[in-house]
Amino acid sequence: MTHDLWSFLMAGKVLTPDQLMHIAERFRALAEPSRLEILQALRPGEQTVSDILAATGLGQANTSKHLQVLHAAGLVERRKEGPSTWYRLADADVLKLCELMCGRLEREAAARRKLFA
């Protein structure tokens, strides 16, 4: 999500169906645990597909499919260098989304612990 769109949302503006569709596409790309695992593997920086395979333990075909989805959603960028393809996070915003969700999950877990203490 671009910063302009985020400002738009935070200002309380109503989004068009087309804008909502584009946002939903990004969330669908993030809704697969294997893709989140790939994003986590890319957190330290640019990685080759072989590096991603080693970090995640996912299969080659599965990883390639997930990388295509992440690339199409604009969440990762890629470059070719000889026979290798290198992937990196498109920007740190995707990690911010994950951090927001992790924070929410921690608060929910703390509330449950408090409830059952």
C-alpha positions in Angstrom: 0.0 0.0 0.0 1.4 3.4 -0.9 1.8 6.1 1.6 -0.7 8.2 -0.3 -3.3 5.5 -0.1 -2.6 5.1 3.6 -3.0 8.8 4.2 -6.3 8.5 2.2 -7.5 5.7 4.5 -6.4 7.5 7.7 -8.3 10.7 6.6 -11.5 8.7 6.7 -12.1 8.9 2.9 -14.2 6.2 1.2 -12.3 4.0 -1.1 -13.6 3.0 -4.5 -14.4 -0.7 -5.3 -11.3 -0.7 -7.6 -9.1 0.6 -4.8 -10.5 -2.0 -2.4 -9.8 -4.7 -4.9 -6.2 -3.7 -5.2 -5.8 -3.7 -1.4 -7.5 -7.1 -1.1 -5.1 -8.6 -3.7 -2.1 -7.6 -1.5 -3.7 -9.1 1.5 -4.4 -12.3 -0.4 -0.8 -12.5 -1.3 0.1 -12.3 2.4 -2.6 -14.8 3.4 -0.3 -17.9 2.8 2.1 -19.0 5.5 4.7 -20.1 3.0 4.8 -16.6 1.5 5.2 -15.1 4.9 8.1 -17.5 5.5 9.7 -16.3 2.2 9.3 -12.7 3.3 10.9 -13.5 6.6 13.8 -15.1 4.7 14.2 -11.9 2.7 14.2 -9.7 5.8 18.1 -9.6 6.1 18.4 -8.6 2.4 18.6 -9.8 -1.1 18.7 -13.6 -1.5 19.0 -16.1 -4.4 16.2 -18.7 -4.9 18.7 -21.3 -3.5 19.2 -19.2 -0.4 15.4 -18.9 0.0 15.0 -22.7 -0.4 17.7 -23.3 2.2 16.1 -20.8 4.7 12.5 -22.1 4.3 12.8 -25.8 3.5 10.2 -25.3 0.8 10.4 -27.1 -2.5 11.7 -25.5 -5.7 8.4 -25.5 -7.6 6.4 -24.3 -4.5 8.8 -21.5 -3.8 8.8 -20.4 -7.4 5.0 -20.2 -7.5 5.0 -18.2 -4.2 7.7 -15.8 -5.4 5.7 -15.2 -8.6 2.6 -14.2 -6.5 4.7 -12.0 -4.2 6.3 -10.3 -7.2 3.0 -9.8 -9.0 1.6 -8.2 -5.8 4.6 -5.8 -5.8 5.8 -7.1 -2.4 9.2 -8.4 -3.7 11.5 -7.3 -6.5 13.8 -9.5 -8.6 16.8 -9.3 -10.8 18.7 -11.8 -12.9 22.4 -12.2 -12.6 23.7 -14.9 -14.9 21.9 -18.1 -14.1 20.7 -16.8 -10.7 17.6 -14.8 -9.8 17.9 -12.6 -6.8 14.9 -11.5 -4.7 14.5 -8.7 -2.2 11.6 -7.0 -0.4 10.2 -4.2 -2.4 10.2 -2.0 0.7 10.0 -2.3 4.5 6.2 -1.6 4.5 5.4 -5.3 4.1 7.3 -6.0 7.3 5.4 -3.2 9.1 2.2 -5.0 8.3 3.6 -8.2 9.8 4.8 -6.3 12.9 1.4 -4.8 13.3 -0.3 -8.2 13.2 2.2 -9.7 15.6 1.6 -6.9 18.0 -2.1 -7.5 17.8 -1.7 -11.2 18.3 0.5 -10.5 21.4 -2.2 -8.2 22.9 -4.9 -10.8 22.2 -2.8 -13.6 23.9 -2.1 -11.3 26.9 -5.8 -10.6 27.2 -6.6 -14.4 27.1 -4.0 -15.1 29.7 -5.4 -12.4 31.9 -8.9 -13.8 31.4 -7.9 -17.3 32.4 -5.5 -16.4 35.2 
